[in-house]
């Protein structure tokens, strides 16, 4: 897994305006029975749209 940190800019596409860079605003661990995943909250610097990505701890 890529290490996500608050304030980091990542290459993901905005679902609203299709801008190619998003800013990480929050990273929340999500624990399941046998795995840990992270909900990465992002914000588009162009339109301000907030979105989230669910990513596994280990790829």
DSSP file (Angstrom, degrees, kcal/mol; ACC not computed):
  #  RESIDUE AA STRUCTURE BP1 BP2  ACC     N-H-->O    O-->H-N    N-H-->O    O-->H-N    TCO  KAPPA ALPHA  PHI   PSI    X-CA   Y-CA   Z-CA
    1    1 A X              0   0    0      0, 0.0     2,-0.2     0, 0.0    56,-0.1   0.000 360.0 360.0 360.0 140.0    0.0    0.0    0.0
    2    2 A X        -     0   0    0      1,-0.1     2,-0.6    57,-0.0     0, 0.0  -0.550 360.0-113.0 -69.1 138.9    1.1    3.5   -0.7
    3    3 A X        -     0   0    0     -2,-0.2     2,-0.4     2,-0.0    -1,-0.1  -0.677  33.8-158.2 -79.8 116.8    1.6    5.4    2.5
    4    4 A X        -     0   0    0     -2,-0.6     2,-0.3     4,-0.0    23,-0.0  -0.823  11.8-178.1 -99.5 134.0   -1.1    8.2    2.7
    5    5 A X    >   -     0   0    0     -2,-0.4     3,-2.0    21,-0.0    19,-0.3  -0.965  36.7 -95.4-129.9 147.6   -0.6   11.2    4.8
    6    6 A X  T 3  S+     0   0    0     -2,-0.3    19,-0.2     1,-0.3     3,-0.1  -0.378 112.5  24.2 -60.4 133.3   -2.8   14.2    5.5
    7    7 A X  T 3  S+     0   0    0     17,-3.1    -1,-0.3     1,-0.3     2,-0.1   0.219  91.5 131.4  94.7 -13.2   -1.9   17.1    3.2
    8    8 A X    <   -     0   0    0     -3,-2.0    16,-3.0    16,-0.1     2,-0.5  -0.429  54.1-133.5 -72.5 145.1   -0.4   14.8    0.5
    9    9 A X  E     -A   23   0A   0     14,-0.2     2,-0.3    -2,-0.1    14,-0.2  -0.884  27.2-171.1 -99.4 129.9   -1.4   15.3   -3.1
   10   10 A X  E     -A   22   0A   0     12,-3.1    12,-2.4    -2,-0.5     2,-1.2  -0.850  30.5-111.1-121.6 157.5   -2.2   12.0   -4.9
   11   11 A X  E     +A   21   0A   0     -2,-0.3     2,-0.3    10,-0.2    10,-0.2  -0.723  66.0 125.8 -88.3  90.7   -2.9   11.1   -8.6
   12   12 A X        -     0   0    0     -2,-1.2     2,-0.4     8,-0.7    -2,-0.1  -0.958  59.7-110.5-139.2 155.5   -6.6   10.2   -8.6
   13   13 A X        -     0   0    0     -2,-0.3     7,-0.2     8,-0.0     2,-0.2  -0.762  28.0-121.4 -94.2 132.1   -9.4   11.6  -10.7
   14   14 A X     >  -     0   0    0      5,-2.6     4,-0.9    -2,-0.4    36,-0.0  -0.481  12.7-143.8 -66.3 135.4  -12.1   13.8   -9.2
   15   15 A X  T  4 S+     0   0    0     -2,-0.2    -1,-0.1     2,-0.1    -2,-0.0   0.648  95.5  42.8 -77.0 -13.8  -15.5   12.3   -9.7
   16   16 A X  T  4 S+     0   0    0      3,-0.1    -1,-0.1    33,-0.1    -2,-0.0   0.904 133.1   9.1 -95.9 -56.7  -17.1   15.7  -10.1
   17   17 A X  T  4 S-     0   0    0      2,-0.1    -2,-0.1    32,-0.0    -4,-0.0   0.450  91.2-123.8-109.7  -1.7  -14.8   17.8  -12.4
   18   18 A X     <  +     0   0    0     -4,-0.9    -3,-0.1     1,-0.2     2,-0.1   0.690  49.4 163.4  66.2  22.3  -12.3   15.1  -13.5
   19   19 A X        -     0   0    0      1,-0.1    -5,-2.6     2,-0.1    -1,-0.2  -0.452  38.6-133.9 -65.9 145.9   -9.2   17.0  -12.2
   20   20 A X  S    S+     0   0    0     -7,-0.2    -8,-0.7    -2,-0.1     2,-0.4   0.565  79.0  61.9 -87.4  -9.6   -6.2   14.6  -11.9
   21   21 A X  E     -A   11   0A   0    -10,-0.2    24,-0.6   -12,-0.0     2,-0.3  -0.956  57.9-174.6-122.6 137.3   -4.9   15.5   -8.5
   22   22 A X  E     -AB  10  44A   0    -12,-2.4   -12,-3.1    -2,-0.4     2,-0.4  -0.932  20.3-130.9-125.9 151.7   -6.6   15.2   -5.1
   23   23 A X  E     -AB   9  43A   0     20,-2.9    20,-2.4    -2,-0.3     2,-0.4  -0.876  21.8-125.5-103.8 133.0   -5.5   16.3   -1.6
   24   24 A X  E     + B   0  42A   0    -16,-3.0   -17,-3.1    -2,-0.4    18,-0.3  -0.639  33.5 169.1 -76.7 124.4   -5.6   13.8    1.3
   25   25 A X  E     +     0   0A   0     16,-2.8     2,-0.3    -2,-0.4    17,-0.2   0.595  63.8   7.6-111.1 -16.3   -7.7   15.4    4.1
   26   26 A X  E     - B   0  41A   0     15,-1.4    15,-2.9   -21,-0.1     2,-0.4  -0.943  52.1-159.1-165.3 141.4   -8.1   12.3    6.4
   27   27 A X  E     - B   0  40A   0     -2,-0.3     2,-0.5    13,-0.2    13,-0.2  -0.985  16.0-176.4-127.4 120.0   -7.0    8.7    6.8
   28   28 A X  E     - B   0  39A   0     11,-2.6    11,-3.2    -2,-0.4     2,-0.2  -0.965  20.7-134.3-121.1 121.4   -9.1    6.4    8.8
   29   29 A X  E     - B   0  38A   0     -2,-0.5     2,-0.5     9,-0.2     9,-0.3  -0.501  16.1-160.4 -72.0 143.0   -8.2    2.7    9.6
   30   30 A X  E     - B   0  37A   0      7,-3.6     7,-2.7    -2,-0.2     2,-0.5  -0.970   7.3-153.9-126.3 112.5  -11.0    0.2    9.1
   31   31 A X  E     - B   0  36A   0     -2,-0.5     5,-0.2     5,-0.2     2,-0.2  -0.760  13.8-180.0 -96.5 130.3  -10.5   -3.1   10.9
   32   32 A X        -     0   0    0      3,-2.9    -2,-0.0    -2,-0.5     0, 0.0  -0.518  48.9 -83.6-109.8-177.4  -12.2   -6.3    9.6
   33   33 A X  S    S+     0   0    0      1,-0.2     3,-0.0    -2,-0.2    -2,-0.0   0.907 121.6   4.9 -57.6 -45.5  -11.9   -9.8   11.1
   34   34 A X  S    S+     0   0    0      1,-0.0     2,-0.3    -3,-0.0    -1,-0.2   0.418 126.6  46.5-123.6   0.2   -8.6  -10.7    9.4
   35   35 A X        -     0   0    0     22,-0.0    -3,-2.9     2,-0.0     2,-0.4  -0.937  60.9-137.7-141.5 162.3   -7.5   -7.6    7.5
   36   36 A X  E     +B   31   0A   0     -2,-0.3    21,-1.9    -5,-0.2    22,-0.3  -0.984  23.9 176.8-120.7 134.0   -7.0   -3.9    8.0
   37   37 A X  E     -BC  30  56A   0     -7,-2.7    -7,-3.6    -2,-0.4     2,-0.4  -0.823  20.2-130.6-126.9 169.1   -8.0   -1.4    5.3
   38   38 A X  E     -BC  29  55A   0     17,-3.3    17,-2.8    -2,-0.3     2,-0.7  -0.976   2.1-146.3-125.9 137.2   -7.9    2.4    5.2
   39   39 A X  E     -BC  28  54A   0    -11,-3.2   -11,-2.6    -2,-0.4     2,-0.7  -0.915  21.1-160.8 -97.0 115.4  -10.6    4.9    4.2
   40   40 A X  E     -BC  27  53A   0     13,-3.2    13,-1.9    -2,-0.7     2,-0.4  -0.882   2.8-154.0-103.3 111.8   -8.7    7.8    2.6
   41   41 A X  E     -BC  26  52A   0    -15,-2.9   -16,-2.8    -2,-0.7   -15,-1.4  -0.729  18.8-175.0 -86.9 130.4  -10.8   11.0    2.4
   42   42 A X  E     -BC  24  51A   0      9,-3.1     9,-2.2    -2,-0.4     2,-0.4  -0.841  16.5-155.2-125.7 160.4   -9.8   13.3   -0.4
   43   43 A X  E     -BC  23  50A   0    -20,-2.4   -20,-2.9    -2,-0.3     2,-0.4  -1.000  20.8-126.1-136.3 137.1  -10.7   16.8   -1.6
   44   44 A X  E  >  -B   22   0A   0      5,-2.1     4,-1.6    -2,-0.4   -22,-0.2  -0.682  10.3-151.7 -80.6 127.9  -10.3   18.2   -5.1
   45   45 A X  T  4 S+     0   0    0    -24,-0.6    -1,-0.1    -2,-0.4   -23,-0.1   0.701  93.0  51.2 -72.5 -17.3   -8.4   21.5   -5.1
   46   46 A X  T  4 S+     0   0    0    -25,-0.3    -1,-0.2     3,-0.1   -24,-0.0   0.941 129.7   8.7 -83.2 -53.1  -10.3   22.7   -8.2
   47   47 A X  T  4 S-     0   0    0      2,-0.1    -2,-0.2   -28,-0.0    -1,-0.1   0.570  91.9-122.1-109.8 -11.6  -14.0   22.2   -7.3
   48   48 A X     <  +     0   0    0     -4,-1.6     2,-0.2     1,-0.3    -3,-0.1   0.535  52.9 159.0  83.0   5.9  -13.8   21.3   -3.5
   49   49 A X        -     0   0    0     -6,-0.1    -5,-2.1     1,-0.0     2,-0.4  -0.439  31.3-144.4 -66.2 131.2  -15.6   18.0   -4.0
   50   50 A X  E     +C   43   0A   0     -7,-0.2     2,-0.3    -2,-0.2    -7,-0.2  -0.798  29.6 157.1 -96.4 140.7  -14.9   15.5   -1.1
   51   51 A X  E     -C   42   0A   0     -9,-2.2    -9,-3.1    -2,-0.4     2,-0.3  -0.892  25.9-134.3-149.1 175.3  -14.6   11.8   -1.9
   52   52 A X  E     -C   41   0A   0     -2,-0.3     2,-0.4   -11,-0.3   -11,-0.2  -0.973   3.6-155.6-141.0 156.6  -13.1    8.7   -0.3
   53   53 A X  E     -C   40   0A   0    -13,-1.9   -13,-3.2    -2,-0.3     2,-0.6  -0.998  12.3-145.4-130.2 131.7  -11.1    5.7   -1.4
   54   54 A X  E     +C   39   0A   0     -2,-0.4     2,-0.4   -15,-0.2   -15,-0.2  -0.888  28.4 175.5 -96.9 121.5  -11.0    2.3    0.4
   55   55 A X  E     -C   38   0A   0    -17,-2.8   -17,-3.3    -2,-0.6     4,-0.0  -0.980  27.8-118.8-131.1 139.2   -7.6    0.8    0.1
   56   56 A X  E     -C   37   0A   0     -2,-0.4   -19,-0.2   -19,-0.2     3,-0.1  -0.319  18.6-127.2 -72.5 158.1   -6.1   -2.4    1.7
   57   57 A X  S    S+     0   0    0    -21,-1.9     2,-0.4     1,-0.2   -20,-0.1   0.913  97.0  34.3 -69.4 -43.4   -3.2   -2.3    4.1
   58   58 A X              0   0    0    -22,-0.3    -1,-0.2     1,-0.1    -2,-0.1  -0.945 360.0 360.0-117.2 133.2   -1.2   -4.8    2.1
   59   59 A X              0   0    0     -2,-0.4    -1,-0.1    -3,-0.1    -2,-0.0   0.395 360.0 360.0-104.2 360.0   -1.2   -5.1   -1.7
